[in-house]
Amino acid sequence: MNIQLKSYFATPISLAFLAVTAVALPNVHQLARAVDDHYNHLHSLQAEFTEIYQGSGIERTESGTLWLKKPGKMRWEYRSPEEKLFVGDGTNAWLYLPTEKQVRKSNMRKLEDLRSPLAFLLGKTKLEKELSGLAFAPEIHAWKDGDSVIRGVPRGMEDRVREVLLEVTPRYQIARILIHGVDDSITEYRLSDQHEDVALADSRFHFSPPAGSETIEDDTGD
């Protein structure tokens, strides 16, 4: 085959290869819509979680069980390294510290706690609406093989959060969330053993301060 004939065949073959490659490449917008669709059809979620915090010379790892239920209800039962409880009923949130016999109560709408956005995974959400500059993060090593990692900046939290990374499984579940603060802190949540649409009574998301505990109410903004 002469050079001209090789060139003749090379052009359409190359174009075909590029076309197939373009189709095979993941599309962050399609992925975001698939995640939205997955969570918008869920009613409840139960998962084991690991929370890892790094910042200001501190490194802390905690773990326990998480329950989420529409609309905006959540319950975090910490077991390790020490027990504590975080409950949100969609209106108010309580953090109970048994060792200190203290309860901290906040309004969920004003809650400046980085775990609060997780509750909206079971609300009507759109990742592209919640996160600006949504894009893949190919340089970030995924926790599990086959997962995709995307990044974005949460709207309305730019003064506290530099970016958020979401690790998405092939089933469009969120398996890991990394929150990079503007203070260079990193808060990471890893979700495993996820069970979707489990039966959860509303009473699981109610909280009454135990007898003998001190309740501190956050009146910020009132």
N, C-alpha and C positions, 0 to 999 in steps of 0.2 A: 504494500500500500504506500503510495507516494504521500508527501507532506500535505499537498492540497486536499487529498481524499481524507487523510487523518483529521485535518482541520474541519472538513465538512461534517464528519460524524461527531467530532468532539463538541461542536457548538450545541446541537440539540441535546446531546447526552448530558453536558454540563448544566444546561438550563433545566432539564428534567430533574437532575440531582438537587439543584438549588430549590426547585419547586417542592419536591418531597421533603427536603430539610425544613423549609419554611412552614409547611403544614405540621411537621412533627414537633417544632419548637413550641413550648408551652406559652400561653398567653395569660398575662397576669390579670387582665380584665375578666377573662372567662373563668379563671380560677377563683377570683373574688366573688363572682356571681354564683358559682357552684357552692362556695362556702356559705354565702348568704342564704341560698335556697335550702341548704342542709339544716342550718340552725333555725331558720324561720318556720320550718315544719316541725320542729321539736317542741315538746311541752315541758319536759323535765330532763335532768341529767344528773347522774351520780358518777363520781370519779375519785380515785386516789390522787393526791397532789403532793408535790414536793416544792417548797418555796425556798429559793436561794437568794440571799441579799449580800451584795458586796458594795462597800462604800465607806469613806472616812476611816479607812484602816480596819473596818469591821467585816467579818465574813460569818454569816449565820445561815444554817440550813434547818428548816422545819418541815414536818410532814403530817398528813392526816387525811381526812375524808371530806369531800366537797359535795354539796347538793345544790342544784339550781332549779328553779321552777318559775314559769311564767305567771304573772308579769313582774320581773325584777326581784324575785325572792332568792335568797342564798343563805347557806349555812356552812361554815367552815369549822370543823372539829379538829383541832390540833392535838396530836398525841405525843409527838417527839420534837424537841428534847423535853418539853414540859407541856402540860395540858393548858389550853385556853380555848375560848369559843368566840366566834364572830357570827352574828346573826343579823340578817336584813329582811324585813317583811315587805319591802317595796316602798315603805314610807320612812321608817326609822331603822337605825342600825345600832347594835350593841356589841361592844367588845368586852368580854368578861375574862378577867385575870384572876383565877382562883388563888394563886399564891399570894397576891396582894389584896385579895378580897375587895376588888374594885371593879366597877362597871362604868364604861364610858359610852354615853349615848349621843348619837348624832342624827341629823336629818339626812337621809340618803341623797337628796338633791344637792346638798352642800358638802357632802362627804369628800374630803380631800385624802382619799385612801386609794392607792393604785389598784387594789383588788376590785373596786367597785365597777369598772368597765366590764368585768367578766359576767356580771348579772345580765347585761344587755345582749349576751350571746343568745339568750332565749327570748329576746324581744324582736320587734321588727327592725332589723339592722341592715345596713349596706356598708361594707368595708370601705368602698370608695368614697362614701359620704363621711364616714368617721375618720378615715386616715387620708391625709393629703400626700401627694407624691408617691402613691403606691407603686412598688416595683419589686422585682425579684432581688434576692440577696445571695447571689451564687458563691460569694466568698465565705459565707457563714456555714460552718459544718453542721449538718442536720443531726439531731439526736438519734433518729431512727433512719435506716436506709430506705430510700424510696420516697421520703418526704420532701416537700418543697418549702423553702423559707422566703417569706416576703416581708417588706418593710414599709413603714409609712410614719407620718407624724400625726398624732391624734389632735384633731381640731379642738380648740379651746383649752388645750393643756400645754401649749407651746412654751409657756413660761416655766413649766416644771419638767416637761418630758422632751428630750431631744429626738428620740425615735422609738418606735415599737417594732419588734420582730415577731412574726407569727410563723410557727412551723405547722404545715398542713399535711395531713396524711393523704394517701390515694383515695380514701373514702370521704375526703373533705372535712375531716374532723380536725379541730385545732388541738395539737398535742403539746405545744410549748409556746409560751409567751415570754419575751424578754423586753423589759422596759428600761431604756437608757435615760437616766435623768440628766438634766442640765448641770447637775453638780457632780457628774461622772459616776454616779451610783448606778448599779445594775440590779434590778429585781427580776428574778426568773421564776416562772411557774411551769412545772412539768405535770401533765395530766396523763394518768394511765388507768387501765382497767375501767374504761368508760362504759357506762350503761345508760342507754337513752330511753326516754319515755317510760321511766319507772314510776310506779304509783307512790306519790308523796303527799301525805296529808298536810294541810296548811298549818296544823299545829306544830309541825317540825320547825316552822319559821317564826314561831311566837317565842318571846323571851320574857321571863319575870325575874328580876334581880333576886338572888338567893338572900335569905335572911342573914343579917349581919354584914352585908357588903355595902360599900360606899358607892353611890351613883354620882358621876360627874357628867353634867349635861353641857354639850357644846352649843353655846348661844351665838356663835359667830354669824354675823350678818342679820341677826334679828333686830 
